[in-house]
């Protein structure tokens, strides 16, 4: 375990500081001579040079992303008894050599023959409803985050900046990324970091926008360096344990921001609480209506086509309906707050396009390296975890992934956004998964290969009461996925064009945005077994299904595993919420991986881990 930790630390040191070439020897022997490549039975784009005794590999293999099933299963599957974190390569004692750009070259070589089909495969009718549905799904967070950012940064960044960045960045990523099924967009954790950076600048009397630009420049250089050094191999240690704590942090952040915006109104008004209660009701109505419309996909009401339409366009229809309600004179007269957006196109506080980055003192430019390192960790983990989920074997995508190329493109986009002072974009998990689902063709279970496979789309559909009146809908599973760049390009082009709708965006009530945040937070919680185990801790064990981990392993073991995750989440949340540490909490996210490597195997057996931490 100690070797694994040292390996990770030294890898990042070698990637960021290539001059560091050697380490003191901690082993002896002469099984391999110096300079001889150490073959590792893992899909690494790296070759080690060692002069220490190491046991020969039993089954050496090399990475070949042209074979999607083997590469994905080995590199991005959860550790089990046959694939555990302890299989991470041992630390060489005299040095190692990173094969720079090898991962990028292989990703480009694997994706280049598919580039034309990435466009032609999208020439189908299904592309049109996918673009229309996901346009609203991508627009809503950009508008919501833009409205909140306007207040957090005192007008430095608002709706226009978020729409412009989301549109342009999404189009660039759709064109140049390796695997275009992932979407990038604004995220709650990135917004928290921006707010912490703004407070940091105010504390030190520094101009926010130049500091923001330098942090982004350093971050982009680090991301590009890590992608060139094949650092994506480290995501092997991202298992369900890390994914679910990270997603729980996202869900908690969405929920907190929504509730905070509502609760503050009750303390900022006088004795008349009409306006805050109206805001609360509008937010809850937005949340409930979004939930209800999306749930129609598994309802027995209406026809299949109508149910699909209501489900796909649920959040967008909700925003339109609640905005029309908020436009009524009787509602406007009660003092409801509306989205702040300029009447015409202009950047925050009337600034120019390019940020005067040289106005920042030299010492402050170097200081920007510190928050940039934290932001790099956040982007590296957030992006790779999201891409890992999109490339899950359950989604049955046939084209090879390109983790290194995707990270390289993200780093380049971060650089472009930084020099023009636009919000940073990162992988948006919810929109990405909705993208995959929207372009997926389903078939009845049993029609595909052997009737097996993941990606079941619909199971049992019940009436409102459940019980004897239940109706069983035909079970479906993933047949094919339309892997195309056309949808991503079209969706983000529409988001960019939404800048022309500023007069309409100004009519959206802020409580509606809060309701959408509640919906997004609840959506992230779906399927999170960590949160399910927290709730299951209070259930009657005898009433749980036979395959429940509480019955298979016992309540004590499951609660101990869950308590560790709760502790990790609490530490992350505390650091994020504290103004003094809010800017550095992303670096602690990396501790999730070390916790999974060092702590979990010492407290649980392989059999217990295979039940609690398996994809």
C-alpha positions in Angstrom: 0.0 0.0 0.0 2.9 2.4 0.9 4.3 1.6 -2.5 1.1 2.6 -4.3 1.0 5.9 -2.5 4.6 6.7 -3.4 4.0 5.7 -7.0 1.1 8.2 -7.3 3.0 11.0 -5.7 6.2 10.5 -7.7 4.2 10.1 -10.9 2.8 13.6 -10.6 6.2 14.9 -9.6 7.8 13.4 -12.7 5.0 14.7 -14.9 5.1 18.3 -13.6 8.9 18.4 -12.9 10.7 16.2 -15.4 14.1 17.1 -13.9 13.4 14.8 -10.9 14.7 11.6 -12.2 15.9 9.4 -9.4 14.8 8.0 -6.0 16.9 6.3 -3.3 16.9 2.6 -3.5 14.7 0.7 -1.0 15.1 -2.8 -2.3 18.0 -5.0 -3.3 18.6 -7.7 -5.8 19.5 -8.1 -9.4 16.5 -9.6 -11.1 16.4 -6.7 -13.6 19.2 -4.5 -14.7 19.1 -0.8 -15.0 17.5 0.4 -18.2 15.5 -2.8 -18.8 11.8 -2.0 -19.3 9.5 -3.3 -16.7 6.5 -4.8 -18.2 3.3 -4.4 -16.2 0.2 -6.5 -16.7 -2.0 -3.3 -16.8 -3.0 -1.0 -19.7 -0.4 1.7 -18.9 1.1 4.1 -21.4 4.3 4.2 -19.4 7.5 2.2 -19.2 9.5 2.0 -16.1 13.3 1.7 -15.9 14.6 0.0 -12.8 17.7 -1.4 -11.2 16.1 -3.4 -8.4 14.9 -6.9 -7.8 11.2 -7.3 -8.7 9.2 -10.4 -9.3 8.4 -11.2 -12.9 4.9 -10.6 -14.1 2.6 -13.6 -14.4 0.6 -12.3 -17.3 2.1 -9.2 -18.9 -0.1 -7.3 -21.4 -0.1 -4.1 -23.2 -2.8 -1.5 -23.7 -4.8 -1.5 -26.9 -7.7 0.8 -27.0 -8.8 -0.6 -30.3 -10.2 -3.5 -28.3 -12.8 -1.5 -26.2 -14.1 -4.3 -24.1 -10.7 -5.4 -22.8 -9.3 -2.0 -22.2 -12.3 -0.6 -20.5 -12.8 -3.6 -18.3 -9.2 -3.7 -17.1 -8.5 0.0 -16.6 -11.8 1.4 -15.5 -13.5 -1.5 -13.6 -13.9 -1.5 -9.9 -11.3 -3.5 -8.0 -12.3 -7.0 -7.0 -10.5 -10.0 -5.7 -8.8 -10.4 -9.1 -8.2 -6.8 -9.7 -7.4 -4.8 -6.6 -5.5 -1.6 -5.9 -2.5 -3.7 -4.8 -1.9 -4.6 -8.4 -0.7 -1.1 -9.1 2.9 -1.4 -10.2 5.6 -1.4 -7.6 7.7 1.7 -7.2 11.1 1.5 -9.0 14.0 2.4 -6.8 16.4 4.1 -9.1 14.0 6.0 -11.4 11.6 5.8 -14.2 10.9 7.2 -17.6 7.6 8.5 -18.8 6.9 7.9 -22.4 5.7 11.4 -23.2 2.7 11.8 -25.6 2.4 8.0 -26.1 -1.2 7.9 -24.8 -2.1 11.0 -26.9 -0.6 9.4 -30.0 -2.5 6.1 -29.5 -5.8 8.0 -28.8 -5.4 10.0 -32.0 -4.4 6.9 -34.0 -7.5 5.0 -32.7 -10.0 7.8 -33.2 -8.7 9.2 -36.6 -10.3 6.4 -38.7 -13.6 6.9 -36.9 -13.7 10.7 -37.2 -15.7 10.7 -40.4 -18.2 8.2 -39.1 -18.5 10.4 -35.9 -20.3 12.9 -38.2 -22.1 10.7 -40.7 -23.5 8.4 -38.0 -25.5 11.4 -36.7 -27.3 11.9 -40.0 -30.5 10.4 -38.6 -33.9 11.7 -37.6 -33.2 10.8 -34.0 -30.6 13.6 -33.9 -33.2 16.3 -34.1 -35.2 15.5 -30.9 -32.0 14.8 -29.1 -30.6 18.3 -29.9 -33.9 19.9 -28.9 -34.2 18.0 -25.6 -30.6 18.4 -24.5 -30.5 22.1 -25.6 -32.8 22.9 -22.7 -31.0 20.4 -20.4 -27.7 22.3 -21.1 -29.3 25.7 -21.1 -30.9 25.5 -17.7 -27.7 24.9 -15.7 -25.8 27.6 -17.7 -28.6 30.2 -16.9 -28.9 29.0 -13.3 -25.1 29.1 -12.6 -24.8 32.4 -14.4 -27.5 34.0 -12.2 -25.8 32.8 -9.0 -22.3 33.7 -10.3 -23.4 37.3 -10.9 -24.0 37.8 -7.2 -21.0 35.8 -6.0 -18.5 37.8 -8.2 -20.3 41.1 -7.9 -21.1 41.3 -11.6 -17.8 40.1 -12.9 -19.4 37.0 -14.5 -23.0 36.5 -15.3 -25.5 34.8 -17.6 -23.8 36.1 -20.8 -20.4 34.8 -19.9 -21.8 31.4 -19.0 -23.9 31.1 -22.1 -20.9 32.2 -24.3 -18.5 29.8 -22.6 -20.8 26.9 -22.5 -21.7 27.3 -26.2 -18.2 27.8 -27.5 -16.5 25.3 -25.2 -19.1 22.7 -26.0 -18.7 23.1 -29.7 -14.9 22.9 -29.5 -15.1 19.8 -27.4 -17.5 18.2 -29.8 -15.2 18.8 -32.7 -11.8 18.0 -31.2 -12.3 15.6 -28.3 -11.6 11.9 -28.7 -14.9 10.5 -27.3 -17.6 13.2 -28.1 -20.4 11.5 -26.0 -19.3 13.4 -22.9 -20.5 17.0 -22.6 -18.7 19.8 -20.8 -20.5 22.6 -19.0 -20.7 24.6 -15.8 -20.5 22.6 -12.6 -21.4 23.4 -9.0 -18.0 22.6 -7.6 -16.3 24.9 -10.2 -18.7 27.7 -9.2 -17.7 27.1 -5.5 -14.1 27.4 -6.4 -14.7 30.6 -8.4 -16.5 32.1 -5.4 -13.6 31.1 -3.1 -11.1 32.6 -5.5 -13.1 35.9 -5.6 -13.1 36.1 -1.8 -9.3 35.3 -1.8 -8.6 38.2 -4.2 -10.7 40.6 -2.0 -8.8 39.5 1.1 -5.4 40.3 -0.6 -6.5 43.3 -2.5 -5.9 41.7 -5.9 -7.9 42.2 -9.1 -10.1 39.2 -9.6 -10.1 38.9 -13.4 -6.3 39.0 -13.9 -5.9 36.5 -11.0 -8.6 34.3 -12.5 -6.8 34.3 -15.8 -3.5 33.3 -14.3 -5.1 30.5 -12.3 -6.7 29.2 -15.5 -3.4 29.5 -17.5 -1.5 27.5 -14.9 -4.3 24.9 -14.6 -4.5 24.4 -18.4 -0.7 23.9 -18.5 -0.9 21.3 -15.7 -3.8 19.5 -17.4 -2.0 19.4 -20.8 1.2 18.1 -19.0 -0.8 15.4 -17.2 -2.5 14.2 -20.4 0.9 14.2 -22.2 2.4 12.1 -19.4 -0.5 9.5 -19.6 -1.7 10.4 -16.1 -5.2 9.2 -16.9 -4.0 5.7 -15.9 -4.4 6.9 -12.3 -8.1 6.8 -12.7 -7.8 3.0 -12.3 -8.2 3.7 -8.6 -11.4 5.6 -9.0 -14.0 3.0 -8.0 -17.6 3.1 -6.9 -16.3 4.2 -3.5 -14.8 7.4 -4.9 -17.5 8.0 -7.6 -20.3 7.9 -5.1 -18.8 10.2 -2.6 -18.0 12.6 -5.3 -21.5 12.5 -6.8 -23.0 12.8 -3.2 -20.9 16.0 -2.9 -22.4 17.3 -6.2 -25.9 16.5 -5.0 -25.4 18.1 -1.7 -24.0 21.2 -3.3 -27.0 21.5 -5.7 -29.4 21.1 -2.8 -27.6 23.5 -0.5 -27.4 26.3 -3.1 -31.1 26.0 -3.9 -32.2 26.0 -0.2 -29.8 28.7 0.8 -31.3 31.0 -1.8 -34.8 30.4 -0.5 -34.1 30.5 3.3 -32.1 33.7 3.1 -35.3 35.5 1.9 -37.1 34.7 5.2 -34.4 36.5 7.2 -33.9 39.4 4.7 -37.6 40.5 4.8 -39.6 42.1 7.5 -42.7 40.8 9.2 -44.5 40.3 5.9 -43.3 36.9 4.7 -45.6 36.8 1.6 -42.7 37.1 -0.8 -40.4 34.4 0.7 -43.3 32.0 1.0 -44.2 32.6 -2.6 -40.6 32.0 -3.6 -40.6 28.8 -1.6 -43.8 27.5 -3.2 -42.5 28.4 -6.7 -39.3 26.5 -6.1 -41.0 23.4 -4.7 -43.6 23.5 -7.6 -40.7 23.7 -10.1 -39.0 20.7 -8.5 -42.2 18.7 -8.2 -43.4 19.4 -11.8 -40.0 18.5 -13.2 -40.0 15.3 -11.3 -43.5 14.4 -12.4 -43.0 15.1 -16.0 -39.7 13.2 -16.2 -41.4 10.2 -14.4 -44.0 9.9 -17.2 -41.5 7.7 -19.1 -42.4 4.9 -16.7 -46.1 5.7 -16.4 -49.1 3.9 -17.9 -50.8 7.1 -18.9 -51.0 8.3 -22.5 -49.2 6.8 -25.4 -45.5 5.8 -25.5 -44.7 8.8 -27.8 -46.4 11.3 -25.5 -44.7 9.8 -22.4 -41.3 10.1 -24.1 -42.0 13.7 -25.1 -43.1 14.7 -21.6 -40.1 12.9 -20.0 -37.5 14.3 -22.4 -38.7 17.9 -22.3 -39.8 17.8 -18.7 -37.3 20.4 -17.2 -37.7 22.7 -20.2 -41.5 22.6 -20.1 -41.3 23.3 -16.4 -39.2 26.4 -16.9 -41.6 27.7 -19.5 -44.7 27.0 -17.4 -43.3 28.5 -14.2 -41.9 31.5 -16.1 -45.3 32.2 -17.6 -46.8 31.9 -14.1 -44.2 34.3 -12.8 -45.1 36.8 -15.5 -48.6 37.3 -14.3 -49.2 40.8 -12.9 -50.4 39.5 -9.5 -47.2 37.5 -9.1 -44.9 40.3 -10.2 -46.6 42.6 -7.8 -45.4 40.6 -4.9 -41.8 41.4 -5.5 -40.5 38.1 -6.9 -36.8 38.4 -7.9 -36.0 37.7 -11.5 -32.8 36.6 -13.3 -30.3 39.3 -13.6 -29.0 39.6 -17.2 -28.0 42.7 -19.2 -30.5 44.1 -21.7 -27.8 43.9 -24.4 -24.7 41.9 -25.0 -21.9 43.1 -22.8 -19.3 41.5 -20.5 -19.5 41.8 -16.8 -18.8 45.3 -15.3 -18.4 46.6 -18.9 -14.9 45.0 -19.4 -13.2 44.2 -22.7 -12.9 40.8 -24.2 -9.3 40.1 -23.3 -8.3 40.3 -19.6 -5.3 42.5 -18.8 -3.4 39.7 -17.3 -0.1 41.6 -17.1 -1.7 44.1 -14.6 -1.2 41.5 -11.9 2.0 41.8 -9.9 4.7 39.2 -10.6 4.5 37.7 -7.1 0.7 37.2 -7.5 1.2 35.4 -10.9 3.4 32.9 -9.1 0.9 32.7 -6.2 -1.7 31.7 -8.7 0.1 28.4 -9.0 -1.3 27.3 -5.6 -5.0 27.6 -6.3 -4.3 26.3 -9.9 -2.9 23.1 -8.4 -6.1 22.6 -6.5 -8.2 23.3 -9.5 -6.2 20.9 -11.6 -7.0 18.1 -9.1 -10.7 19.0 -9.3 -10.8 19.0 -13.1 -8.7 15.9 -13.5 -10.9 13.8 -11.2 -14.2 15.4 -12.2 -13.6 15.0 -15.9 -12.1 11.5 -15.7 -14.8 10.2 -13.4 -17.5 11.5 -15.7 -15.8 10.1 -18.8 -15.4 6.8 -17.1 -19.1 6.6 -16.3 -20.0 7.5 -19.9 -17.6 4.9 -21.3 -19.1 2.2 -19.0 -19.5 -1.2 -20.7 -23.1 -1.1 -19.7 -23.7 1.6 -22.3 -22.4 -0.8 -25.1 -20.6 1.8 -27.1 -18.3 0.3 -29.7 -15.9 3.1 -30.5 -12.7 3.3 -28.5 -12.4 5.8 -25.6 -9.7 8.5 -25.6 -9.0 9.6 -22.1 -5.7 11.3 -22.7 -6.9 13.2 -25.7 -10.1 14.3 -23.9 -8.1 15.7 -21.0 -5.7 17.4 -23.5 -8.6 19.1 -25.3 -10.2 20.1 -21.9 -6.9 21.8 -20.9 -6.7 23.7 -24.2 -10.3 24.9 -23.7 -9.5 26.0 -20.1 -6.7 28.1 -21.5 -8.9 29.8 -24.1 -11.6 30.6 -21.6 -9.0 32.0 -19.1 -7.4 34.5 -21.4 -10.9 36.0 -22.3 -12.2 35.8 -18.8 -15.0 33.2 -19.5 -16.1 30.6 -16.9 -14.3 27.3 -16.9 -16.2 24.3 -18.2 -15.7 20.7 -17.1 -17.4 17.4 -17.7 -21.1 17.6 -16.9 -22.2 14.2 -15.7 -25.9 14.6 -15.8 -26.0 16.1 -19.3 -23.5 13.5 -20.5 -25.6 10.5 -19.3 -28.7 12.1 -20.7 -26.9 12.4 -24.0 -26.0 8.7 -24.1 -29.5 7.7 -23.2 -31.1 10.0 -25.8 -29.1 8.5 -28.7 -29.6 4.9 -27.6 -31.8 2.4 -29.4 -33.5 -0.1 -27.2 -34.8 -3.6 -27.9 -36.9 -6.1 -25.8 -34.9 -8.2 -23.4 -33.9 -11.5 -25.1 -33.6 -10.1 -28.6 -29.9 -9.2 -28.4 -26.9 -11.4 -28.0 -28.1 -14.2 -25.8 -30.6 -11.9 -24.2 -28.0 -10.5 -21.9 -26.3 -7.2 -21.4 -26.6 -4.1 -19.4 -28.4 -0.9 -20.1 -32.0 -1.9 -19.1 -34.2 1.1 -19.9 -37.5 0.1 -18.4 -38.6 -2.5 -16.0 -41.9 -2.6 -14.0 -44.3 0.2 -14.3 -46.8 0.7 -11.5 -50.0 2.6 -11.0 -50.1 5.3 -8.4 -51.1 3.0 -5.6 -49.0 0.0 -6.4 -50.1 -3.5 -5.6 -52.6 -5.6 -7.5 -53.3 -2.9 -10.1 -49.7 -2.9 -11.3 -49.1 -3.1 -15.0 -45.9 -4.6 -16.3 -44.3 -2.8 -19.2 -42.0 -4.6 -21.7 -38.4 -4.7 -20.4 -35.8 -3.2 -22.7 -32.1 -3.2 -22.9 -29.5 -1.2 -24.9 -29.2 -2.4 -28.5 -27.0 0.3 -30.2 -25.7 3.8 -29.4 -25.5 6.5 -32.0 -22.0 7.7 -31.3 -21.8 11.1 -33.0 -20.3 14.6 -32.7 -23.3 16.2 -34.5 -25.6 16.3 -31.5 -23.0 17.9 -29.2 -22.2 20.5 -31.9 -25.8 21.3 -32.6 -26.8 21.5 -28.9 -24.1 23.9 -27.9 -24.6 26.0 -31.0 -28.1 26.5 -29.8 -26.9 27.4 -26.3 -24.6 30.0 -27.9 -27.4 31.4 -29.9 -29.5 31.8 -26.7 -27.5 35.1 -26.1 -30.0 36.6 -28.5 -32.8 35.6 -26.1 -31.6 37.9 -23.2 -34.9 39.8 -22.9 -36.7 36.5 -22.4 -34.2 35.1 -20.0 -34.7 38.2 -17.8 -38.3 37.0 -17.2 -37.2 33.8 -15.5 -37.9 34.0 -11.7 -35.0 33.2 -9.4 -37.1 30.7 -7.4 -37.6 28.7 -10.6 -33.8 28.5 -10.9 -33.7 27.2 -7.3 -36.3 24.6 -8.1 -34.2 23.4 -11.1 -31.2 23.1 -8.7 -33.3 20.9 -6.4 -34.2 18.7 -9.3 -30.6 18.4 -10.5 -29.5 17.5 -6.9 -32.2 14.9 -6.7 -31.2 13.5 -10.1 -27.5 13.1 -9.1 -28.7 11.0 -6.1 -30.4 8.5 -8.3 -28.6 5.1 -8.3 -26.1 6.2 -5.6 -25.8 3.1 -3.5 -23.9 5.1 -0.9 -26.9 7.2 -0.2 -29.1 4.2 -0.4 -27.1 2.5 2.3 -27.4 5.6 4.5 -31.2 5.3 4.2 -31.0 1.5 4.5 -29.3 1.8 7.9 -32.7 2.7 9.4 -34.6 -0.1 7.7 -35.9 -3.3 9.2 -33.3 -5.9 8.1 -35.9 -8.6 7.7 -37.8 -6.5 5.2 -34.8 -6.0 2.9 -34.3 -8.2 -0.3 -32.1 -11.2 -0.1 -29.3 -9.6 -2.2 -29.1 -6.6 0.1 -25.6 -6.0 1.4 -27.1 -5.7 4.9 -28.2 -9.4 4.7 -25.1 -10.6 2.9 -22.5 -9.0 5.1 -24.4 -7.8 8.2 -25.4 -4.4 9.4 -22.1 -3.7 11.3 -19.9 -4.2 8.2 -22.1 -2.2 5.9 -22.5 0.6 8.4 -18.8 0.8 8.9 -18.1 1.1 5.2 -20.9 3.7 4.9 -19.5 5.6 7.9 -16.1 6.0 6.1 -17.8 7.5 3.1 -19.9 9.8 5.3 -16.7 10.9 7.0 -15.0 11.7 3.6 -18.1 13.6 2.5 -18.2 15.6 5.7 -14.5 16.6 5.4 -15.0 17.7 1.8 -18.1 19.7 2.6 -16.5 21.3 5.6 -13.4 22.4 3.6 -15.6 23.6 0.7 -17.9 25.6 3.0 -15.1 27.3 5.0 -14.0 30.6 3.3 -10.5 30.0 4.5 -10.1 26.6 2.9 -12.8 26.8 0.2 -10.2 27.4 -2.6 -8.2 24.3 -1.7 -10.9 21.7 -1.1 -10.4 20.2 -4.6 -7.0 18.9 -3.6 -8.6 16.9 -0.8 -10.8 15.1 -3.4 -7.7 13.3 -4.4 -7.5 11.9 -0.8 -10.6 9.8 -1.7 -8.3 7.7 -3.9 -5.7 7.3 -1.2 -8.4 6.3 1.3 -9.7 3.6 -1.1 -6.1 2.3 -1.6 -4.8 2.5 1.9 -7.7 2.3 4.4 -10.4 0.2 2.8 -8.3 -3.0 2.2 -7.1 -2.9 5.8 -10.6 -2.8 7.3 -12.5 -5.1 4.9 -11.9 -8.4 3.3 -11.8 -8.9 -0.5 -15.2 -10.6 -0.4 -16.7 -7.6 1.5 -15.1 -5.1 -0.9 -16.5 -7.1 -3.9 -20.0 -6.6 -2.5 -19.7 -3.0 -1.3 -17.4 -1.5 -3.9 -18.1 -3.1 -7.3 -19.3 -1.5 -10.5 
